[in-house]
Amino acid sequence: MGPFSTGDAQVRTRVRIPLTFADGYATTAEAVTFRGLADDREHLALVLGESAETPLVRLHSECLTGDVFGSARCDCGPQLREAVELISTRGGILLYLRQEGRDIGLYNKLDAYALQDQGLNTYEANAALGLPEDARDYTAAAQMLAALGAGELDLLTNNPEKARQLRALGVAVRETVPTGVHETPDNLRYLRAKIEHTGHTISLAG
């Protein structure tokens, strides 16, 4: 499983949770917790749908403002909702990673929002705060997949860095599957920055 040890990463708890979204979509997930992850955080796996030979997997970084409060400044909430349905239909795993604000934290993310209101894009705002443009490391995600026994998988993402890191960690990513484009007037600059700065595979109408 690559150049890191997964020996200490183990499944801790499995519990079934019924999920219902604001638009009425409902499904059931098996929530899985872990011990021994490299960053010692409380990441969560949601196993969805029937077992598939090649599971569909999404690495979703926590976004309190988008996932919980429905902020229109990003596309995180709609991506989470879409991913749960797609994975439930096909069978696979959603890793919910505690990496708020591309892993700079909630308060720093809101500070970056204030700078974006002054004209900086999302990456420039992080840099202006003396923070990494994207501090996320997916070693724990690779450990979680190993602990769940995931072999070859398809990765649901528009972000080439996720596939690059997982492959470097020894995860067999067969192909990437793009998410939908969740464009609004409020997140257009954010999405455009992801395309231009980090090569996200998003086609914008605006």
Order of alpha helices (4+ residues) and beta strands (2+ residues): beta-beta-beta-beta-alpha-beta-alpha-alpha-alpha-alpha-beta-alpha-beta-alpha
